[in-house]
Amino acid sequence: MNQTELEGKWNQVKGDFKQKYGKVTDDDTTFADGKFDEMLGRLQEKTGKAKEELKKEIAEW
């Protein structure tokens, strides 16, 4: 799955992700072009999961 596909998938699941991880906010799940890795870093801090694990979770959603 490439970056664009991950971003599209993320747009579909971010509401569910925020419900699953209560500390995740709208600011954490919003990203601009080129900021996907930064957003993953924020989610990594909030959830304690590795970026690759988060990418896998998003892709499997």
HTML snippet that shows the backbone in 3Dmol.js (N, CA, C, O; Angstrom):
<script src="https://3Dmol.org/build/3Dmol-min.js"></script>
<div id="view" style="width:600px;height:400px;position:relative"></div>
<script>
const pdb = `
ATOM      1  N   MET A   1       0.855  -1.167   0.000  1.00  0.00           N
ATOM      2  CA  MET A   1       0.000   0.000   0.000  1.00  0.00           C
ATOM      3  C   MET A   1       0.905   1.235   0.000  1.00  0.00           C
ATOM      4  O   MET A   1       1.802   1.350   0.835  1.00  0.00           O
ATOM      5  N   ASN A   2       0.670   2.150  -0.931  1.00  0.00           N
ATOM      6  CA  ASN A   2       1.512   3.343  -1.000  1.00  0.00           C
ATOM      7  C   ASN A   2       0.974   4.461  -0.107  1.00  0.00           C
ATOM      8  O   ASN A   2      -0.077   4.324   0.519  1.00  0.00           O
ATOM      9  N   GLN A   3       1.705   5.550  -0.062  1.00  0.00           N
ATOM     10  CA  GLN A   3       1.371   6.679   0.813  1.00  0.00           C
ATOM     11  C   GLN A   3      -0.024   7.236   0.512  1.00  0.00           C
ATOM     12  O   GLN A   3      -0.785   7.506   1.441  1.00  0.00           O
ATOM     13  N   THR A   4      -0.367   7.410  -0.743  1.00  0.00           N
ATOM     14  CA  THR A   4      -1.662   7.966  -1.123  1.00  0.00           C
ATOM     15  C   THR A   4      -2.801   7.046  -0.694  1.00  0.00           C
ATOM     16  O   THR A   4      -3.834   7.507  -0.210  1.00  0.00           O
ATOM     17  N   GLU A   5      -2.603   5.753  -0.874  1.00  0.00           N
ATOM     18  CA  GLU A   5      -3.624   4.795  -0.458  1.00  0.00           C
ATOM     19  C   GLU A   5      -3.801   4.797   1.053  1.00  0.00           C
ATOM     20  O   GLU A   5      -4.922   4.709   1.556  1.00  0.00           O
ATOM     21  N   LEU A   6      -2.677   4.900   1.782  1.00  0.00           N
ATOM     22  CA  LEU A   6      -2.760   4.978   3.240  1.00  0.00           C
ATOM     23  C   LEU A   6      -3.511   6.220   3.686  1.00  0.00           C
ATOM     24  O   LEU A   6      -4.335   6.164   4.598  1.00  0.00           O
ATOM     25  N   GLU A   7      -3.221   7.342   3.038  1.00  0.00           N
ATOM     26  CA  GLU A   7      -3.902   8.586   3.388  1.00  0.00           C
ATOM     27  C   GLU A   7      -5.394   8.484   3.117  1.00  0.00           C
ATOM     28  O   GLU A   7      -6.203   8.935   3.928  1.00  0.00           O
ATOM     29  N   GLY A   8      -5.765   7.898   1.988  1.00  0.00           N
ATOM     30  CA  GLY A   8      -7.180   7.733   1.668  1.00  0.00           C
ATOM     31  C   GLY A   8      -7.871   6.818   2.663  1.00  0.00           C
ATOM     32  O   GLY A   8      -8.985   7.096   3.107  1.00  0.00           O
ATOM     33  N   LYS A   9      -7.214   5.741   3.005  1.00  0.00           N
ATOM     34  CA  LYS A   9      -7.763   4.809   3.985  1.00  0.00           C
ATOM     35  C   LYS A   9      -7.905   5.506   5.328  1.00  0.00           C
ATOM     36  O   LYS A   9      -8.902   5.325   6.026  1.00  0.00           O
ATOM     37  N   TRP A  10      -6.904   6.306   5.691  1.00  0.00           N
ATOM     38  CA  TRP A  10      -6.959   7.020   6.968  1.00  0.00           C
ATOM     39  C   TRP A  10      -8.165   7.918   7.028  1.00  0.00           C
ATOM     40  O   TRP A  10      -8.812   8.000   8.071  1.00  0.00           O
ATOM     41  N   ASN A  11      -8.491   8.594   5.952  1.00  0.00           N
ATOM     42  CA  ASN A  11      -9.672   9.458   5.931  1.00  0.00           C
ATOM     43  C   ASN A  11     -10.942   8.661   6.224  1.00  0.00           C
ATOM     44  O   ASN A  11     -11.900   9.205   6.773  1.00  0.00           O
ATOM     45  N   GLN A  12     -10.956   7.409   5.870  1.00  0.00           N
ATOM     46  CA  GLN A  12     -12.122   6.569   6.110  1.00  0.00           C
ATOM     47  C   GLN A  12     -12.231   6.113   7.563  1.00  0.00           C
ATOM     48  O   GLN A  12     -13.335   5.890   8.059  1.00  0.00           O
ATOM     49  N   VAL A  13     -11.097   5.972   8.248  1.00  0.00           N
ATOM     50  CA  VAL A  13     -11.123   5.328   9.565  1.00  0.00           C
ATOM     51  C   VAL A  13     -10.767   6.235  10.739  1.00  0.00           C
ATOM     52  O   VAL A  13     -10.800   5.778  11.881  1.00  0.00           O
ATOM     53  N   LYS A  14     -10.436   7.479  10.507  1.00  0.00           N
ATOM     54  CA  LYS A  14      -9.932   8.293  11.618  1.00  0.00           C
ATOM     55  C   LYS A  14     -10.952   8.487  12.744  1.00  0.00           C
ATOM     56  O   LYS A  14     -10.559   8.603  13.904  1.00  0.00           O
ATOM     57  N   GLY A  15     -12.236   8.526  12.433  1.00  0.00           N
ATOM     58  CA  GLY A  15     -13.236   8.643  13.497  1.00  0.00           C
ATOM     59  C   GLY A  15     -13.230   7.435  14.412  1.00  0.00           C
ATOM     60  O   GLY A  15     -13.281   7.568  15.635  1.00  0.00           O
ATOM     61  N   ASP A  16     -13.167   6.253  13.814  1.00  0.00           N
ATOM     62  CA  ASP A  16     -13.095   5.035  14.614  1.00  0.00           C
ATOM     63  C   ASP A  16     -11.806   4.984  15.423  1.00  0.00           C
ATOM     64  O   ASP A  16     -11.806   4.543  16.572  1.00  0.00           O
ATOM     65  N   PHE A  17     -10.724   5.430  14.830  1.00  0.00           N
ATOM     66  CA  PHE A  17      -9.431   5.425  15.506  1.00  0.00           C
ATOM     67  C   PHE A  17      -9.463   6.347  16.726  1.00  0.00           C
ATOM     68  O   PHE A  17      -8.921   6.006  17.777  1.00  0.00           O
ATOM     69  N   LYS A  18     -10.095   7.509  16.586  1.00  0.00           N
ATOM     70  CA  LYS A  18     -10.199   8.437  17.720  1.00  0.00           C
ATOM     71  C   LYS A  18     -11.034   7.832  18.839  1.00  0.00           C
ATOM     72  O   LYS A  18     -10.748   8.056  20.015  1.00  0.00           O
ATOM     73  N   GLN A  19     -12.055   7.072  18.489  1.00  0.00           N
ATOM     74  CA  GLN A  19     -12.866   6.409  19.513  1.00  0.00           C
ATOM     75  C   GLN A  19     -12.071   5.322  20.223  1.00  0.00           C
ATOM     76  O   GLN A  19     -12.185   5.157  21.437  1.00  0.00           O
ATOM     77  N   LYS A  20     -11.272   4.586  19.472  1.00  0.00           N
ATOM     78  CA  LYS A  20     -10.498   3.484  20.028  1.00  0.00           C
ATOM     79  C   LYS A  20      -9.403   3.990  20.959  1.00  0.00           C
ATOM     80  O   LYS A  20      -9.129   3.370  21.986  1.00  0.00           O
ATOM     81  N   TYR A  21      -8.773   5.111  20.609  1.00  0.00           N
ATOM     82  CA  TYR A  21      -7.693   5.690  21.399  1.00  0.00           C
ATOM     83  C   TYR A  21      -8.154   7.060  21.899  1.00  0.00           C
ATOM     84  O   TYR A  21      -8.014   8.061  21.196  1.00  0.00           O
ATOM     85  N   GLY A  22      -8.695   7.099  23.098  1.00  0.00           N
ATOM     86  CA  GLY A  22      -9.325   8.299  23.639  1.00  0.00           C
ATOM     87  C   GLY A  22      -8.444   9.531  23.689  1.00  0.00           C
ATOM     88  O   GLY A  22      -8.961  10.648  23.681  1.00  0.00           O
ATOM     89  N   LYS A  23      -7.128   9.366  23.740  1.00  0.00           N
ATOM     90  CA  LYS A  23      -6.221  10.513  23.827  1.00  0.00           C
ATOM     91  C   LYS A  23      -5.992  11.179  22.479  1.00  0.00           C
ATOM     92  O   LYS A  23      -5.435  12.275  22.420  1.00  0.00           O
ATOM     93  N   VAL A  24      -6.409  10.543  21.410  1.00  0.00           N
ATOM     94  CA  VAL A  24      -6.203  11.072  20.065  1.00  0.00           C
ATOM     95  C   VAL A  24      -7.243  12.149  19.780  1.00  0.00           C
ATOM     96  O   VAL A  24      -8.439  11.933  19.975  1.00  0.00           O
ATOM     97  N   THR A  25      -6.783  13.309  19.319  1.00  0.00           N
ATOM     98  CA  THR A  25      -7.670  14.442  19.047  1.00  0.00           C
ATOM     99  C   THR A  25      -7.790  14.701  17.548  1.00  0.00           C
ATOM    100  O   THR A  25      -7.092  14.083  16.743  1.00  0.00           O
ATOM    101  N   ASP A  26      -8.688  15.625  17.179  1.00  0.00           N
ATOM    102  CA  ASP A  26      -8.798  16.038  15.779  1.00  0.00           C
ATOM    103  C   ASP A  26      -7.474  16.584  15.269  1.00  0.00           C
ATOM    104  O   ASP A  26      -7.084  16.312  14.134  1.00  0.00           O
ATOM    105  N   ASP A  27      -6.781  17.353  16.103  1.00  0.00           N
ATOM    106  CA  ASP A  27      -5.489  17.897  15.691  1.00  0.00           C
ATOM    107  C   ASP A  27      -4.495  16.789  15.377  1.00  0.00           C
ATOM    108  O   ASP A  27      -3.690  16.919  14.455  1.00  0.00           O
ATOM    109  N   ASP A  28      -4.545  15.706  16.135  1.00  0.00           N
ATOM    110  CA  ASP A  28      -3.628  14.594  15.916  1.00  0.00           C
ATOM    111  C   ASP A  28      -3.920  13.852  14.618  1.00  0.00           C
ATOM    112  O   ASP A  28      -3.004  13.319  13.990  1.00  0.00           O
ATOM    113  N   THR A  29      -5.173  13.811  14.216  1.00  0.00           N
ATOM    114  CA  THR A  29      -5.559  13.022  13.047  1.00  0.00           C
ATOM    115  C   THR A  29      -5.649  13.831  11.765  1.00  0.00           C
ATOM    116  O   THR A  29      -5.999  13.288  10.717  1.00  0.00           O
ATOM    117  N   THR A  30      -5.345  15.103  11.828  1.00  0.00           N
ATOM    118  CA  THR A  30      -5.392  15.961  10.650  1.00  0.00           C
ATOM    119  C   THR A  30      -3.986  16.121  10.089  1.00  0.00           C
ATOM    120  O   THR A  30      -3.028  16.341  10.831  1.00  0.00           O
ATOM    121  N   PHE A  31      -3.876  16.009   8.779  1.00  0.00           N
ATOM    122  CA  PHE A  31      -2.579  16.206   8.163  1.00  0.00           C
ATOM    123  C   PHE A  31      -2.731  16.881   6.821  1.00  0.00           C
ATOM    124  O   PHE A  31      -3.738  16.717   6.133  1.00  0.00           O
ATOM    125  N   ALA A  32      -1.723  17.635   6.461  1.00  0.00           N
ATOM    126  CA  ALA A  32      -1.682  18.283   5.159  1.00  0.00           C
ATOM    127  C   ALA A  32      -0.768  17.447   4.259  1.00  0.00           C
ATOM    128  O   ALA A  32      -0.123  16.506   4.721  1.00  0.00           O
ATOM    129  N   ASP A  33      -0.721  17.794   2.990  1.00  0.00           N
ATOM    130  CA  ASP A  33       0.163  17.082   2.069  1.00  0.00           C
ATOM    131  C   ASP A  33       1.568  17.037   2.639  1.00  0.00           C
ATOM    132  O   ASP A  33       2.100  18.054   3.083  1.00  0.00           O
ATOM    133  N   GLY A  34       2.158  15.870   2.625  1.00  0.00           N
ATOM    134  CA  GLY A  34       3.521  15.707   3.109  1.00  0.00           C
ATOM    135  C   GLY A  34       3.645  15.594   4.611  1.00  0.00           C
ATOM    136  O   GLY A  34       4.761  15.482   5.119  1.00  0.00           O
ATOM    137  N   LYS A  35       2.551  15.618   5.340  1.00  0.00           N
ATOM    138  CA  LYS A  35       2.597  15.598   6.794  1.00  0.00           C
ATOM    139  C   LYS A  35       2.132  14.262   7.382  1.00  0.00           C
ATOM    140  O   LYS A  35       1.938  14.162   8.593  1.00  0.00           O
ATOM    141  N   PHE A  36       1.954  13.244   6.550  1.00  0.00           N
ATOM    142  CA  PHE A  36       1.442  11.968   7.037  1.00  0.00           C
ATOM    143  C   PHE A  36       2.385  11.358   8.076  1.00  0.00           C
ATOM    144  O   PHE A  36       1.929  10.847   9.099  1.00  0.00           O
ATOM    145  N   ASP A  37       3.695  11.408   7.822  1.00  0.00           N
ATOM    146  CA  ASP A  37       4.650  10.856   8.785  1.00  0.00           C
ATOM    147  C   ASP A  37       4.620  11.614  10.102  1.00  0.00           C
ATOM    148  O   ASP A  37       4.759  11.020  11.171  1.00  0.00           O
ATOM    149  N   GLU A  38       4.438  12.922  10.023  1.00  0.00           N
ATOM    150  CA  GLU A  38       4.333  13.718  11.247  1.00  0.00           C
ATOM    151  C   GLU A  38       3.088  13.310  12.041  1.00  0.00           C
ATOM    152  O   GLU A  38       3.134  13.184  13.265  1.00  0.00           O
ATOM    153  N   MET A  39       1.975  13.105  11.326  1.00  0.00           N
ATOM    154  CA  MET A  39       0.760  12.678  11.992  1.00  0.00           C
ATOM    155  C   MET A  39       0.961  11.308  12.628  1.00  0.00           C
ATOM    156  O   MET A  39       0.513  11.075  13.751  1.00  0.00           O
ATOM    157  N   LEU A  40       1.630  10.401  11.922  1.00  0.00           N
ATOM    158  CA  LEU A  40       1.899   9.080  12.490  1.00  0.00           C
ATOM    159  C   LEU A  40       2.759   9.203  13.745  1.00  0.00           C
ATOM    160  O   LEU A  40       2.570   8.449  14.700  1.00  0.00           O
ATOM    161  N   GLY A  41       3.692  10.135  13.753  1.00  0.00           N
ATOM    162  CA  GLY A  41       4.514  10.368  14.940  1.00  0.00           C
ATOM    163  C   GLY A  41       3.678  10.812  16.131  1.00  0.00           C
ATOM    164  O   GLY A  41       3.900  10.361  17.254  1.00  0.00           O
ATOM    165  N   ARG A  42       2.731  11.682  15.887  1.00  0.00           N
ATOM    166  CA  ARG A  42       1.827  12.124  16.966  1.00  0.00           C
ATOM    167  C   ARG A  42       1.012  10.949  17.505  1.00  0.00           C
ATOM    168  O   ARG A  42       0.856  10.783  18.715  1.00  0.00           O
ATOM    169  N   LEU A  43       0.496  10.138  16.576  1.00  0.00           N
ATOM    170  CA  LEU A  43      -0.287   8.977  16.993  1.00  0.00           C
ATOM    171  C   LEU A  43       0.585   7.979  17.746  1.00  0.00           C
ATOM    172  O   LEU A  43       0.134   7.332  18.691  1.00  0.00           O
ATOM    173  N   GLN A  44       1.827   7.866  17.318  1.00  0.00           N
ATOM    174  CA  GLN A  44       2.763   6.971  17.996  1.00  0.00           C
ATOM    175  C   GLN A  44       2.957   7.406  19.443  1.00  0.00           C
ATOM    176  O   GLN A  44       2.958   6.576  20.352  1.00  0.00           O
ATOM    177  N   GLU A  45       3.119   8.694  19.652  1.00  0.00           N
ATOM    178  CA  GLU A  45       3.276   9.222  21.016  1.00  0.00           C
ATOM    179  C   GLU A  45       2.033   8.958  21.856  1.00  0.00           C
ATOM    180  O   GLU A  45       2.140   8.587  23.025  1.00  0.00           O
ATOM    181  N   LYS A  46       0.856   9.148  21.270  1.00  0.00           N
ATOM    182  CA  LYS A  46      -0.394   9.018  22.023  1.00  0.00           C
ATOM    183  C   LYS A  46      -0.767   7.561  22.308  1.00  0.00           C
ATOM    184  O   LYS A  46      -1.349   7.262  23.350  1.00  0.00           O
ATOM    185  N   THR A  47      -0.430   6.653  21.379  1.00  0.00           N
ATOM    186  CA  THR A  47      -0.863   5.272  21.524  1.00  0.00           C
ATOM    187  C   THR A  47       0.236   4.340  22.018  1.00  0.00           C
ATOM    188  O   THR A  47      -0.050   3.250  22.514  1.00  0.00           O
ATOM    189  N   GLY A  48       1.495   4.766  21.885  1.00  0.00           N
ATOM    190  CA  GLY A  48       2.610   3.914  22.277  1.00  0.00           C
ATOM    191  C   GLY A  48       2.923   2.842  21.246  1.00  0.00           C
ATOM    192  O   GLY A  48       3.700   1.929  21.526  1.00  0.00           O
ATOM    193  N   LYS A  49       2.342   2.933  20.073  1.00  0.00           N
ATOM    194  CA  LYS A  49       2.574   1.948  19.014  1.00  0.00           C
ATOM    195  C   LYS A  49       3.626   2.457  18.039  1.00  0.00           C
ATOM    196  O   LYS A  49       3.817   3.664  17.886  1.00  0.00           O
ATOM    197  N   ALA A  50       4.302   1.526  17.385  1.00  0.00           N
ATOM    198  CA  ALA A  50       5.289   1.871  16.360  1.00  0.00           C
ATOM    199  C   ALA A  50       4.577   2.373  15.106  1.00  0.00           C
ATOM    200  O   ALA A  50       3.428   2.011  14.850  1.00  0.00           O
ATOM    201  N   LYS A  51       5.270   3.213  14.321  1.00  0.00           N
ATOM    202  CA  LYS A  51       4.671   3.751  13.098  1.00  0.00           C
ATOM    203  C   LYS A  51       4.247   2.642  12.150  1.00  0.00           C
ATOM    204  O   LYS A  51       3.172   2.714  11.553  1.00  0.00           O
ATOM    205  N   GLU A  52       5.078   1.619  12.004  1.00  0.00           N
ATOM    206  CA  GLU A  52       4.732   0.518  11.113  1.00  0.00           C
ATOM    207  C   GLU A  52       3.490  -0.224  11.599  1.00  0.00           C
ATOM    208  O   GLU A  52       2.667  -0.665  10.797  1.00  0.00           O
ATOM    209  N   GLU A  53       3.364  -0.357  12.900  1.00  0.00           N
ATOM    210  CA  GLU A  53       2.182  -1.000  13.471  1.00  0.00           C
ATOM    211  C   GLU A  53       0.927  -0.172  13.195  1.00  0.00           C
ATOM    212  O   GLU A  53      -0.131  -0.717  12.880  1.00  0.00           O
ATOM    213  N   LEU A  54       1.058   1.146  13.318  1.00  0.00           N
ATOM    214  CA  LEU A  54      -0.064   2.035  13.030  1.00  0.00           C
ATOM    215  C   LEU A  54      -0.447   1.975  11.554  1.00  0.00           C
ATOM    216  O   LEU A  54      -1.629   1.925  11.214  1.00  0.00           O
ATOM    217  N   LYS A  55       0.563   1.979  10.678  1.00  0.00           N
ATOM    218  CA  LYS A  55       0.287   1.882   9.244  1.00  0.00           C
ATOM    219  C   LYS A  55      -0.441   0.579   8.933  1.00  0.00           C
ATOM    220  O   LYS A  55      -1.379   0.563   8.137  1.00  0.00           O
ATOM    221  N   LYS A  56      -0.010  -0.505   9.559  1.00  0.00           N
ATOM    222  CA  LYS A  56      -0.650  -1.799   9.335  1.00  0.00           C
ATOM    223  C   LYS A  56      -2.095  -1.773   9.823  1.00  0.00           C
ATOM    224  O   LYS A  56      -2.991  -2.297   9.162  1.00  0.00           O
ATOM    225  N   GLU A  57      -2.312  -1.162  10.978  1.00  0.00           N
ATOM    226  CA  GLU A  57      -3.665  -1.067  11.535  1.00  0.00           C
ATOM    227  C   GLU A  57      -4.575  -0.272  10.613  1.00  0.00           C
ATOM    228  O   GLU A  57      -5.725  -0.652  10.392  1.00  0.00           O
ATOM    229  N   ILE A  58      -4.066   0.825  10.078  1.00  0.00           N
ATOM    230  CA  ILE A  58      -4.846   1.648   9.156  1.00  0.00           C
ATOM    231  C   ILE A  58      -5.164   0.855   7.893  1.00  0.00           C
ATOM    232  O   ILE A  58      -6.296   0.865   7.411  1.00  0.00           O
ATOM    233  N   ALA A  59      -4.159   0.172   7.365  1.00  0.00           N
ATOM    234  CA  ALA A  59      -4.345  -0.587   6.128  1.00  0.00           C
ATOM    235  C   ALA A  59      -5.341  -1.720   6.289  1.00  0.00           C
ATOM    236  O   ALA A  59      -6.058  -2.050   5.344  1.00  0.00           O
ATOM    237  N   GLU A  60      -5.398  -2.324   7.477  1.00  0.00           N
ATOM    238  CA  GLU A  60      -6.290  -3.455   7.698  1.00  0.00           C
ATOM    239  C   GLU A  60      -7.704  -3.035   8.043  1.00  0.00           C
ATOM    240  O   GLU A  60      -8.604  -3.875   8.049  1.00  0.00           O
ATOM    241  N   TRP A  61      -7.924  -1.786   8.326  1.00  0.00           N
ATOM    242  CA  TRP A  61      -9.242  -1.317   8.762  1.00  0.00           C
ATOM    243  C   TRP A  61     -10.267  -1.521   7.721  1.00  0.00           C
ATOM    244  O   TRP A  61     -11.432  -1.180   7.926  1.00  0.00           O
TER     245      TRP A  61
END
`;
const viewer = $3Dmol.createViewer("view");
viewer.addModel(pdb, "pdb");
viewer.setStyle({}, {cartoon: {color: "spectrum"}});
viewer.zoomTo();
viewer.render();
</script>
